[in-house]
């Protein structure tokens, strides 16, 4: 099962050091989501991470840096996928320049899973999937409909939102392609410690991490 960590939107103390330690402990995919960062700030962030880990990084913005640094891929937001005429150049650039790297997108509702896409996505994030307080499926997501969608939609779905150590097993049993973590790691007093808990839990459950 794919394990993804999404960065906090605002920089945290020692964040890049924590990211490097997560890479060293088994993280294969990091999404850099910094919507208010400039191109230079994102470039500095990438440069702070050893080059041999660059092929594990996915960018949510400033996508041209993915090509410059030979990163793993790019994540496409609503603007990138907009069908409005003023974004035609963005759509053209995506088709011409980003054909050979990973691409992902997000869904917020289960109905969106069945949309016909104009791009080929390696995986799609969906959520908020779980309630932060209970760890159970969030309102609007039900086990029966998720099982049916995952089986029939033909897309690799990754659960995000409200994810923690306690719903890894449920995510795996439902047949998700992967699970993405954000708040569970970055709002913890010990972010790396929580990441290690995730790794240990997945190994205990016999879940192969990719």
Buried (B, 14 or more C-beta within 10 A) or exposed (E): BBBBBBBBEEEEEEBBEBBBBBBEEBBBBBBBBBEEBEEEEBBEBBEEBEEEBBBBBBBBBBBEBBEEBEBBBBBBBEEBBEEEEEBEEBBEEBEEBBEEBBBBBBBEEBEEBEEEEEBEBBBBBBBBBBBBEEBEBBEEBEEEBBEEBBEEBEBBBBBBBBBBBBBBBBBBEBEBBBBBBBBBBBEBEEBBEBBBBBBEBBEEEEBEBE
